[in-house]
């Protein structure tokens, strides 16, 4: 999905909204875990901003330490200030501390990967993960699509109707050609969530991967956090997810919610 598409960006008439800051953050958001170096042209493509604008923003972010520049490559990478900011945010998430031993236990039982993810526009950002040697790996910092993953579907299912409509409209507008398929899959996800309390991803994102995920609503009123399990499709067959892994995942979410309520 285009990183420049915002779900909650205020209208131009909002005098409190600082457009330059928003654009600078869009540039930082370009970088994923596999994007060590990016050129101005690539950042321009991902943000939808003009290349001269990206050049000025990147220069400013480099001066502030949020980016670093390589003369040899003529490209930018995330700087120490951005890394420190990210780790500071992770360190403040009590849910990671509470959930991690439970995630480890479920990973060892399923021989699959267990992920903790938060939303970032049209992606889900993995903020913690646990796997064993045989598991399919999605590392911390990875972003996966909302539209085609169980993590994204569980997140959307947990939203209040206005927020749900907003993100679905954004997904439709960003990829109109995919909307007919995505709409049907979300409709199925809503039924699954109502029936079971969790959502599935059966080869939609990667053909060889099946997954299940369930949302958790933090007590601080912030958006839903999602915990999911993913693994090889031959290992995590749909009935296994529905009858065994999914209920265990719901129990994990309930235990995390209870621990946070009494923490």
N, C-alpha and C positions, 0 to 999 in steps of 0.2 A: 504494500500500500504506500502511496506517496506520503513521505514524512511531513510534508507541509500542510496536510489537511488536518485542521483542528476541530475537535468536537465541541469545545466550550469556549471558543475564542469570542470575546465581546465584539459587538458591532463597532463600526468606525466612530460612532457618536459617543462612545464611552471614553470620557476625558481622562479617566484614571488608568486606562490601559496603555502601557508603554510598548509601542510597536517595535521599536529598535531592540528592546530586551527580548521580546518574543522571537524576533528573527535570529538573534544570537543564540537563543536556546534551541531553535530549530537546527542550527548548524551543529551544535553539540550532539543533538539527537541523531544526527546522521550516522554516528559511529556505533557499529555493533561489535560483538566480540571477535568477529573475523575481519574487521576493517581496521587493520593496524595503521595504514596510511591512506589518506584520501586527498585527491587534488581538488582545486577550486571547481573545475568543471564537473566532477562527480558530485560535490556538495551542492552545486547549483542545480543539477538535475534532480537530486533527491529532495531538495527543499522547495523547488519551484521559484527560487529567487534569482535575480539577474547576477551574472558572474561578477561584475564590478561590486555589487552589494556584498556578495559572499566574500570577495577579496578583502574588503574593508572590515567586515565582521571577523574574519579569520585573523587578520592582523591584530585587531583589538584583543581578541581572545588569547592570542599568543602572548601579547604584552602582559596580560593578566595571569598567565600561567595555566589557562584552561586548555590551550592547545600548544603544541610544540612543532616547530617547522624544520624540515630537512632541506638544506640547500642542494644536496646531491640529488635528492628525489624530486624536489619541487613539490612536496606534498606535506600534509599536516597529520599529526596524530594527537590523541588525547594527552593532555599534560597532567602534571602532578596535582594541580588544584582540582581538576575534574575528578581524578581518582580519589582524592581525599574526601571530596564532597559525597561521592557515591558510597564509600565505606562508612562515612558518618551516618548517612541515611540507613544503611543496613544495620549498623550498630544500635540504632534506636528502635528496631523492630523486635519487640518482645516475642512476637509470634514465632520468629525463627528459633529463638532459644527454647521455647516450649515444644515446638513441633519437631525439631530435629531428631531426638531419640525415637519418637514415634514413627517418623519417616524411615529411619534406619531399620526399625523392627519390621515395618511393612515391606520394605525393599528386600530384606533377607527372606521373608516368607514368600514373596512373589517372584523373586529372582529378576525383578524389573526395576526401573528407575522411578523415584518418587520426587515430585517437583512442587515447589511453593512459588506462586507467581502472582504478580500484580499487573494491573492494566496500564498500558501506555498507548493511548489513542486506539489504533487498529491492530495493535500487537499486545501480546502478553509477555511481560518481562520476568524471566526466571530469577528469583532472588535467593533461592536456596535449592539444593538438589542432593539426593543421595542415591548411589547405585553400587552394585557389586560388579565383579569382573565380567559377568555374563550379561549385564544389562545394556540396553540402548541408552546412550548418554546424551543428555542435553545439559550443558554446563551452566553455571551461574553467569548471568549477564546475557544469556541467549534471549532472543526475541522470536516468538512464534506467532503466526497469524490468529487473530480472533475468529475469522470466518471459517477456518478449516480445522480447528483443533478442539479437543474436549475442554482444554483450559479456557479458551475463548468462549465457547458455548456456555459453560458453567457460569462464567462471569456475567454474560448477557442475561442469563436466566435469573440471576440474583438481583438485577437492577430493578428499580422502580419503573413503572410504565413510561414516564416521560424520558428518562435517561436511556431506557431500552430502545425506544423509538429513535432517539437521536443517533445512537451508535449504529443501528441498523440502516437508517437513512444514509449515514456516512459511508457505510460499507457498500450500499447499493450505488451511491453516486461515484465512488472511487473506482469501482469495477462493474459497470452496467452489464457487460457481457456475461459476467458470472452470476448475476443476481438470481436468475431463475433457479439455478442449482442451489445457491446459498440459502435462498428463502425456504426451499423445501427442507433443507437440512436443519435450519433453525426451527422450523415448525416441528420437526421430529424431536429436536432437542428440548423444546418446551414440553412436549408430551412425556419424554423420558424423565425430565426433571420433576414433573408433576407426579408421575407414577413411582419413581425410584428415589428421587432426591439427588441424582447425579446425571451426568451427560457423557456421551460416547464420542470417540473419534475412531472410525473404523477404516483406516487406510485413506482417509481424505487428504491429510497433509502429506504423509509419505505412505506409499502403497504397502510397504512391508511393516508398518507400525500400527498397532491398535492401542487405544488409551481410554481411560475413564477419569473424570474429574468432578469435584464437588466444591461449592463455594462456602466461605466462612465470612460472616459479617462482623468486623471488629467492633468492640464496644465503644471505641472513640468516635464512631459515626463516619469513619472514612469508608471509601469504596470497598467492595468485596475483595477478599483475598481468596485465591483458589489453590487447592491441593489436588494434584493429579498423579496418576500412575500410567506409565507407558512402557511398552516392550514389543518384542517381535510378535507379529500377527499370529504365527503358528503357536506361540506360547500363550498369548492372551486372546483366546478365542472369545467371540461375543458372549456366549453362555457363561464362560468363566468370569468375565467382567461383570455380568449381570448378577450372577448368583453367589459369587465368592468375593472377588476383589472389590467391587463396588460397595457392598455392605461393610466390608472391613474399612474401606476408605471413609465411609460415613461415620463409623465408630471413631476413627482417628480424628476427624473434624470435630466431632462432639467432645472428645477428650481434650482437644486443644482449646475449644471454646470454654469448657468448664474450668480448665487450668487458668486461662486468662481472666475469667470472671472472679476467681478467688486469689489471683496473684497480687 
